[in-house]
Amino acid sequence: MTGDVALLRGFAGDALVDDVARTAASAPFRHMVTPGGFRMSVAMTNCGPLGWVTDRKGYRYSAVDPESGQPWPAMPESFRELAYKAAREAGFAGFTPDACLINRYAPGAKMSLHQDKDERDFSQPLVSVSLGLPAVFLFGGLSRKDKVERVPLRHGDVVVWGGAARLFYHGIMPIKDGMHPLTGAFRFNLTFRRAQ
Ligand SMILES: O=C(O)CCC(=O)C(=O)O
């Protein structure tokens, strides 16, 4: 991966896994529905002032968890710090996310190629953290038809993209069966965004 994309191998520490569990205890993982009516194979929750949600009405950020009507759990300091440091390492100084989407993949779950474009300011990067089971990250270009690179991601890896790459298509291949000492039969992904 080149240009405005950085792959920081092993940048994230194990302790984040506990903060994922704490967050999910307040705002449980759920399988959301796309505007087209498909149930996502990835289970999701959020923390921070804003959370990304999808339902039959569309994709958007919401200050409350639609399941509970309550604000999303606060973003743990460990998350904020990691996102800030990873972005800085990748050349995006001063990144202060206001949203963290937490994705949980069981074996077989995947994320189709998509762009993250529900945010207001595309000058801000995306910081994506992998925890638990390995995955193959698909990273393309500005058009869905562009050539896609397959990048193996392991526990602790962080990918940061912004600038000219901010709207690049990306996704995750179906997760293979496996067992991770910290996360069991799951892969977690934290995606930090500046939504507003
Ligand atoms: O799970 C990943 O590594 C990617 C997640 C993703 O593409 C997203 O949340 O937009």
The ligand as an SDF file (V2000), in Angstrom:
LIG
                    3D

 10  9  0  0  0  0  0  0  0  0999 V2000
  -13.0040   -4.7580    9.4890 O   0  0  0  0  0  0  0  0  0  0  0  0
  -12.2390   -4.0450    8.8560 C   0  0  0  0  0  0  0  0  0  0  0  0
  -11.0200   -4.1740    8.9020 O   0  0  0  0  0  0  0  0  0  0  0  0
  -12.7960   -2.9780    7.9260 C   0  0  0  0  0  0  0  0  0  0  0  0
  -14.0510   -2.3360    8.4610 C   0  0  0  0  0  0  0  0  0  0  0  0
  -14.6460   -1.3670    7.5210 C   0  0  0  0  0  0  0  0  0  0  0  0
  -14.3630   -1.3820    6.3530 O   0  0  0  0  0  0  0  0  0  0  0  0
  -15.5860   -0.3690    7.9950 C   0  0  0  0  0  0  0  0  0  0  0  0
  -16.0110   -0.4100    9.1500 O   0  0  0  0  0  0  0  0  0  0  0  0
  -15.9320    0.5200    7.1850 O   0  0  0  0  0  0  0  0  0  0  0  0
  1  2  2  0
  2  3  1  0
  2  4  1  0
  4  5  1  0
  5  6  1  0
  6  7  2  0
  6  8  1  0
  8  9  2  0
  8 10  1  0
M  END
$$$$
